[in-house]
Amino acid sequence: MNPERAPASRSEPASNSLTGRVAIVTGAGSRTSDIGNGRAAAFLLAGCGAKVLLLDAQLDALAKPNEWSPPFSLFLMRQ
């Protein structure tokens, strides 16, 4: 290990917590009955404490708004 590039000391250990952070997930809806990558990512991020903004071009893809209670926020854009 190069002594000139020693890692910075930390007063606290690294954390997986995303509490207080905001995540933006594009393609959060699913076109099939499967969960889909965007939806899965949204649930994982929320599970780590992030507030999640969901984006999808198709309203039907985010069909069940009651599934998306806080910490999720829906934002639907029409083209």
N, C-alpha and C positions, 0 to 999 in steps of 0.2 A: 504494500500500500504506500502510495506516495504521501509523505508527511505534509507536503504543501497543499494537498487536496483532501485533507482529513474532513470527514463529515462534521457538519455543525452539531454542536451538542443541543439537545432538546430538554426543556424543563418538564415536558409532558410527553408521554408516549403517543405515537400516531394512533388515530382513531378512524373507524369506518363510519362514524356518525356524520350525517349530512344535515343535522338539525340546524335551522337558521339559514339554510341554503335554498336556492330555487333551481329546479331542473326544468328544462323545456324539452318535451318529447314530441317530435314530429312523426306523423304516421301512427298516432296512438290508437286509431281504430283498427278493426279487423274486418277484412272482406269475406272471411269464411267463419265457420263456427268454431275454429281454433282460436287460441288466445292471440297469436301474432307477436312479432318481435317488439313492436312499439308498445303495445299494451303490457307485455311482460316486463319491459324495461321500466315503464311507469310504476307498476306495482312494486318492483324491487327498489327503485329510488325512494318511493314513499315509505317503504318498510325500513329504510335507513334514516328516515326523519326529514327528507326534503319535502318542500311544497312543490307540487308538480303542475306545470302548465301543459295541457294537452292540446295538440294541434292536429287537425286532419282536414283534408279538402272535402270529404264527404260526410254529411251529417249522419247518414245511415250507418256509417262505420262506427260511430260513437253512440249507437242506438239506445243503450240503457244508461241514461244519466244517473239513475239511483245507484248504479255501480260505482260511479265516480264522485262520491261524497268527499268532503275535505280529507286530506290535503290537496285534492285535485281541483283544478279550475279548467273549465272548458272554454276554448276559444275557437269559434267556427268562422272560417273565411270563405266567402263565395267568390268564385272567379268569374 
